Amino acid sequence: MRILQLLSCRGWSSDAYWAARATQELTRRGHLVTLGCRAGTEAEVIGRARAMGVERIVTFTFAGGVNPLADAADVRRLVRWLPETDVVHVHRGKEHWLAAVANRVVKRPRPLVRTRHIAQAVRPHAANRWLYRRATALTLAVTDAIRGQYVAGGLVDADRVVTLPGGADAETYRPDRPALGVRARLGVADGIPLVGMVGGLRVMKGHALVVAAAARLAARGMRPRFAFVGKGSHEAEVRGVIARHRLDAQFTLAGFVDDPSTVMPALDVALYVPVESDGMSRVVFEYLAAGRALVASRVGVVPEILVDGEHALLVPAGDAGALADAVGRLLGDPALRARLGEAGRRLVLERYSGARLAAALEAQYARLTGARQHARLTGA
């Protein structure tokens, strides 16, 4: 199949990763896939997509807001692309509308697929009802909760929205792939357990909650090393919380890491503890693929794919006491850490690898293109 993935992100995000990953995996399966990105994002998006192995990349303006001149130029380019395309797959509102308009002005529209990556509900006004019910052949949601929002809001009939969670590259994220010297760079001496969280330093990610849990553990005489891997606008606030709890000696803020797959295997306990759902939760799948013992908040995709005590230890969102108890339990039980890590890795291999994601997408595309060809041949 000839597939055009469209992505208007200005920076690297979960939806950018998802689009690039799908492009890479579908290409591996023999499809001709092109990734259309916003012009000017060479460093933030295009370069990272290429680093993942994506080769066919084109650019569109994808101007912010409504920009009649730029939008019209993008529509004209899409109109030229459509005859050489079997499926158009979009990831954000900008490209969704542009592709829908382009489909309206060509003789043979192509199936339009939209993936919704975030938990914020789409407003069910008349324009969105047309976009999703008339212009879009299939909507993909990365969690059942997001799928439920579409159905409850009347935007999409239940048979035209499918849950397709994310996944991880099980070859890249492996238990046996730590980079040399990672633990030393994170300030961890030999024999000291390392608890880590990979994610941007933003309020909703739960860094302050982790510090509060660390303070509870310290009161019990448990002082593991903690590492926050990532950067963001909340860094000063995170450092302030650590200082107020007088835990500077236990925490390392490692900043941005180009390849988290080399850091995750160095963790004894991995944390995913946002205070609210952030949609796809890509890092959850990466922790699991890396075979890490995971403590995760019951938000977003977590309760949909993980069983407490089988794949991870699950805790209520925002509960520092429960988080401290779960971390303390894992630190005191190496056998449990090993069992959870092995079960998480197995879950990814069986259900959430990149190859599984690509196979599911391929099946959906084939169904849509088959239905289109049948309608053309029969006049239905």
N, C-alpha and C positions, 0 to 999 in steps of 0.2 A: 504493500500500500504506500501511497504518497501522502505524507502527513505534514501539516503545517502547524507547529506549536507557536502561539503568540504570547508574549510576555512583556508587559509595560513597566516592570519594576525599575526604579531608579537605583536600588541597592540590592545587595544579596540578602535574601529572606527565605523563609520556608517554601513559599510558592515558587521563587526562582529556582531553588534547589530541586523542587519536585518536577518542574518543567524540564530542567536540564537533565535530571536523572531519567525521566521518562523518555526523553529524546535519545539519550545514550543507550538505554536498555532496548528500546524498540529498534534502533539501528543495529544492535547486536543480533536481533532476530531477523534481520534481512530487509527491513522496511527502509524506504527513503524518507528520512525525517529532516525537516528544516526548522530551526529555532529562530523566530523573529523577535528581536530585542529592541529596546529603546535606543536610539542613536545617542552617543555621548556617554554610554555606560561601559566603555571598554574595560576600565579598571575594576569597576564595582560588580559587573554582571558578566559581560562577554568573556573577559579573561578567565574568570572562575569556571564558566561553563566549558571553555576550551580545556582547562586543566582537568576537568572531569572526563574529557574525551569527546566532547561534542565538536564536530568539524563543520557541519553545514549551518552557518549563522548568517542571517541578513538583518538589516536594521530598518526600522520605521521611525517616523518622528514621535508618535505617541505623545503628543503635547498634553500638558496638564490642563484640566478643565475643558471647556469648549473653545476650540480654536478653528474657526471655519476654514481658513486656508490650509493649515497643516492637516486637519482632519480630512478634507476633501482629497488632498494629495495621497494620504494613506489609503483612503477608500479606492482611489484609482489604482494604486499599486496592488491592493488586494484583489481587485477585479482582474488584473492581469495574472495574478497567481492562481486564482480559482480553477481555471481550466486544466492546470497541471497538478491539481490537488484532489485527493479523495476525501479527506477529513480535515477540518479546521478545529483545533483544540485551543481554547482560550483560558486565561487564568485570572484576569482582573476585568473590572468594568469597562475600562477604556477600550481595550481591544475587542471585548465582547460586543459593544455597540458598533464599532467600526466594521467588524466582520459581518454582523447582522445586516447592516446597511449595504455592504458589498454584495451579500447574497441576494438582496432584493433587486439588484440591477443587472444581474447576469441571467442568461437563459436557463442555465442548469445549476441551481444552488447546490452547495455541498453541505453535508451534515455538519452542524455546528455543535461542539461539545464544550461545556463550561465546567471547570472544577472550582468549587468554593472551598477556600482554605481556612477561613476564619469563622469564628462562632457568632459574630455580629449578624443579626437577622437582616434580611433584605426587605426593604419596604415594599409592600404589595400594592403600589399605586398602578395606574393604568399602563404607563409606559413599561414598567417592569413586568407586568402581566403579559403584555405583548412580547417582550423580549424573551421571557422564559417559556411561555406557553405556545407561541407561534413561531418564533425565530430560532429557537434552540431545540435540537433533536434530543439531547440527553444532558442532564446535569449530574455531575459527580460530586459527592460530599465526602470529606475526609473523616467525618465521624457520623454516627447514627443521630446524634443530637442535632447536627447541622441539617441532615436530611429531614428530620422531623420538623424543623423550622419551615422549610420549604413547603412541606405538605400541609402543615397547620395553617400557614398563611395563604393557602390557596394559589400559590405561585406555580406549582408543578403538580401534575397528577402523580400518584404514588408509583406508577409503573414507569415513570420517566425521570426518576431521580434515584441514583444508586450510590450506596456507601462504598467507597474504595479507599481504605486507609493508606497511609504512606508506608515506607519501608526503609531498609538500609542495605547498603552494598555489603553483603556478607563476606566478600573477598577482601575488601578494604578494612572493614571493622572486624577484627579478629582478636581472640584472647591472647594470641602469641605475638602481637605486633607492637610492643612498646618501643619507643625510641630510646637509645642509650642515654642515660643521664637525666631522664625526665623527672624522676623522683627527687634527685639532688637539686634540679632547677626549681622545683616546687618547695624546696626547703624541708624535705623530709629525711630524717636520719634513718639508718637501717633499724628495722624492728619497730618503727613507729607506724601505726595504721594511718592510711590516707583516705579521707572522705572528700569527694570532689563534686562540683557542679559545673557543667558546661552550659553557658548561655549568656546572652547579653545582660548587662547590668541595668535592668529596668525594674521599676517598682513591683510589677505584677509577677516577676519571676520568683520572688520569695527569698532573696538573699538575707534580708533582715530576719526572717523566720529562722533561717539556718543558724544565724548568730545567736538568736535567743535559745535555740535548742542546744547549741554548743555550751552556752552558759549553764544550762541545766545539767549537762553531762559533767562539766567541770566541777559543779557542786557535789557530784557523786564521786569525784576522783578520777574521772575518765577524761583524758586530754589527748585525743587524736589530733593529727594535723588536718586542717581544712584548706582546700584550694578552690578559688573561684576562677574559672577560665572563661574569659570573654571581656568585652569592653562595652561602655555605654554611658549615657548621661547621668546615671544614678551612682557613679563610682564614688563621688565625694560623700554622699549620704551613707553608702555602705561602709566606707572607712570610718565615718563618724560613729556608726552603730558599734562597730568592732571596738573602737577606742573606748566608748562609754562602758562597754562590758569588760574592758581591760583584758581583751583576748588577742592583742596584736601578735603575741608570740606564737599563737596557734594558727593564724590565718595568712595565706598567701593570695594576693590578687595578681594572677599571672598575665592578665591582659589577653589580647587576641592571639590565637594560635592558628596558623595556616592549615594544619592537618590534625584535627582532634583525634583521629584514629590512632595516632601515636601516643596520645595522652591517656585515653580512656583505659587501656589495659593496665596502667600503673595504679589505678584506683582500687582500693579495697572495698569501698562502698560508694555507689553513685547516687546522686540525688536529682529528682525532678519534682519540685515542690511549688509550682506556681499557685497563686492565690485564686486564680480563675483560669478557665480554659484558654489556651492560645492556639486552638485549632489542631493542626496536623501533629504537633508534638514530635517533630523529627528526631530530636535527641533521644527520646525514649527508645526508638527502634535501634539507634546506634549503640546505646548502652547495652541493650539486649544482645545485639550482634557481637559486641565486644566481650560478652560473657561476664558482665559485671553484676554483682549483687546490688539490686536497685531498691531504693525507697521512693515511692511515688505518691503524689496527692491524687485523690479520687476526683479528677477533673478531666474534661475533654475525652480523649480516646482511651485514657488509662483504664477506667472500669469496664470499657467495652471489649478490651483485648486481653487484660491481665487478670489472673485469679490470685487473690491475696494468699500468700504462703506457698503458692505453687510456682509463680513466675517472678514475684517481687513481694515486698511488704508494702501494703497500701495504707495510707493514713488520711484523715480528714484534712481538707485544705485549710491552711491557716492555724493549725493546732501545733504549737511548738512543743507541748508536752508529749503528744503522740509521736512527733518526729524524733524527739530525743529518745523515747523508749525504743523505737524501731532501730535507730542507728546503734544505740547501746546493745540491743539484742544481737545485731549482726556483728558488731565488733567483738562480742564475747563468744561467738559461735562460728568458727571457721568452716565447719562442716555445712552449716546452713548457707553461708556465703557461697560455697562451692556448688551446692545443690541448686540454688536459685540462679547462679550464673550459667550453669549448664542448661537448665530448663529454659532460660531466656534465649540463649543462643539457638537452642533447638526450635523454639517457637518461631524465630525469624526465618530459619532455614525452611521450615515447613509451610509458613503462611505469609511472611512479610519480607521476603528478599526482593531485590530489584527484579530478578527474573520472574517472580510471581506477579509483581505489579505489572510488568510488561505483558505477560500472558493475559491478565485480566483486561488490560486496555485493548489489546489486540482483539479479544473476543467481542468487546463492545463495539469497536470500530467495524469489525466484520459484519456484525448484526446490522449496523446502520447502513453501511454501504450495500449490503445484500438487499435490504429492504428498499433502498433507493433504486437499485438496478431493476428489482422486480417490478416496482411501480412504473418505471419508464418502459419496460418491455410489455407490460399488460395494459397500460393506460389507466391503472388504478389511481 
